[in-house]
Amino acid sequence: MSRLNKELAKILSIKDETACAEAFEKFCKKNAGRLPMPGEDTLFDKAMWAASEFMTLSKRDEDIVNRVTRHMLGEQVDVVKVAALKLRDLVGSAREATAAAWQEMLGAMAWQQMVPAGALRGVGAQIVSLGTFQKQVSDANVQVNLGWLVDQDQLRILLQAKDEKNEAMPEVEIRIQEVERGVIFTRKTNEDGTVVAPNVYVGPGQYRIEVVWDDQVAQTPYFMI
């Protein structure tokens, strides 16, 4: 890191604010594989925050910075409340806007929406569907169909995992994680690479789905029940 610190010192000595920010951006791209984590190197942190004052962040980048910063300050739960999608909004008049927001949240986390979210009424129970969405991670493709049974406070989950040869992946673990309680449900795919969980009781809270295999993890955005 000593050589990198010398480069950082030169960047920080640049008087022109815009030039300083641009130099830091180039430095990060060139050394992407060797950059320290926040809090590990004082000089890097100083350069990062100095550059951020003079650069315009995208909405997505701004959300990430705020989430990481507040997490470091011990405010993770409050941040998740801001980022979580309220499922009840899919039932009311804001359904279209909420479905669009969910799709945008999925896209920001590299999930592709295959079947859009919407509200459906089943026999004796109202089901709010978050649609079907998939994510390609390394050599695996994970597909999730997620629904919420409004009257019972239950989740309905269908998961399918396949490798690059389109063959089923057994032993892929799916978890339901709640912000305050941690993992409240876990199950692994069978020989067909699937998990069918039609009635997982969750109750009020903020949740996300995690899919875990080997050293890979795929996570959905948070949603609020």
N, C-alpha and C positions, 0 to 999 in steps of 0.2 A: 504493500500500500504506500510505501515511501515515495516511489516514483509518481504514483497517482496524486499524492499530496502535493508534490512539487508542481504538477500541472494545475491542480486546484488553486494553489497559491497564486499562480500566474493569472488564472481566470478572475480571482477575487480582486486582483490589483487593477483590472480594467476599469477605467473611470466611466466610460460610457455605459449606461445602464442596459440599454438594449443589446449592445455588443457583448456585454458580460453574460446576459441571459442566453443569447444565441451560442456563445462559446461553451457554456455549461451544458446546453442541450446536445451539442456535438460530442462533448466529452462523455456524456452518459450513453449515447448511441455507440460510440467507439469501444467503451469499456463495459458494455451491458452485462457481460458474464462475470465481472469481478467487483461490481459495486457493493458496498456494505449495506447492511440493513439499517433502517433509521435507529439512531441512538448508539451505533457501534463506532462511528468515527465523527468526532466533533467538527473537523474541518469540512467534511462532506456535508454534514447537516447544515452548517453555516452557509455553504455555497448553494445548497438546494433551496433554502428559504430565501436567500438573497435573490436568486434567480426567479423564484416564484412571484416575487413582488412586481416584476416587470414583464411577466408573461400572462397571456390570456388563456385560462383553462377552459376546456370544453365542459359541458354540464356533467358528463360522465366522469371526467378526471376530477372535477371539483367534488363530486359526491365521494369518490374514492379517497381523496385527500382528507376530507372532513371525517369520513368514517374511521380511517386509520389514526388520525390525530386524536379524535375523541376516545378511541379504543385505548390509546397510549395514556390517556388521562383518566382511564377507568370509567368511561361513560358508555360502554358498549351497548347496554340495554336500551338507553335512550336513543341511540343512533338507529338501532334496529327498528324501533317503533316508527321512526320517520321513514325508513326504507321499506317497511312491510306493506304489502297490498292488503286492503280490507276486503275480505271475501263477501261480506254482506252488501257491498256496493255493486256486486254482480247480480243481485236480486232486484234492486230498485231502479230508479230512473237514470242513474249514472252508469248503467251496465255497459254501454258501448265504450264510454271513456275509460272505464275501469279495465275492460278487456284489452283495450289498446295499450293501456299503461302496463298491464301484465306482459303483453307481447314485447313491449319495449324493454322491460326488465329482463325477460328471457334473452332477447337479442344482445343485450349488454354483457350477458354472461355466456355468450356463444351457444345458446340453445336455439334450435330452429323450430318454430311452431308449425306443426303439420296440420292439426285440426284446431281451429280457433276456440277460444273460451266462450262460454255462454251459459244461460240458465235453462235447465230442462226439468220437467215435472215427471217423476216416476209414479209408480202405483203406490199410493199411500205415503209418499215421502217426496220432498222437493230436493232435487240434486242440482247443485251448482257445478258445472263442469269447467275445469281450467284447461281443457283441451288435451291434445296429444302433442308432445314435443320431444325432440331428439337432440343428442349431442355426440359429436365424434371426438373421441379423446384417444390420441395415439392410434393403436390398432383396433380399437373397440368402438362400437356404436351402441349407445344407450337410448332407449325409447321409453317414455313414461306417459301414461294416461292417468290424470289426477282429477278426482271429483270430491265434492264435499256434500254430505247428506245433512241438510240444514237442521232438520228437526231432531236428529240424533247426535249432532256434533261428532260425526264420524267421517273419516277419510276413506275414499275408495281408491286403491292404487293398483294399476296394472303395469308391470315392468317387463321389458324384454331387452336382453343383452346379446349382441353378436360380435364375432371377431371380423378381421379383414376379409376372411373367406366366406363371410355370411353364415358361419356356423355358430350354433348356440354356445353360450358361455355359462357353464354352471358355476356355483360357488361365488357369484357376484353378490355382495351384501347391499341391501337397501336399508337405510335408517331414516327414521323421522326424529328430528331434533327440535326441541323447544328451547327458547332462549334461557329461561330460568331453570328448567328441570333437566336439561340435557337430553340424551337419547331416551325416547319413550317407547320406541318400537324398532325391532330389527328382524330381518329375515333374509335368507340367501336364495338365489335362483336355483331351480331344479335342473335336471338333465336337459330340459328343453330351453334353458336360459331364461326362464320366466318366473315372475312372482305374481300371485294373485292375492290381493288383500282387500276384500270387499267391505269390511266394516271395522276399521281401526278407530277406537274411541280416542279422542284427543282433548276435547273441552276447550275453553277459552285460553288463548295464548298466541304466541308468535312462533311459527314453525318454518322449517325448510326440509327438503328431501336431500339426503346424501346417498350417492351410489359409490361403493368402494370395491376395488379389486386390485390385486397386486400392490403397486405403490401409487395407484391412480385414485383420484377422488373427483367426482362430478357433483356439483351442488346446484340446487335451484335457488331462485330468489326467496326471500322471506315472505310469508303471507300470514295474515292475522285473522284469527277466528274469535 
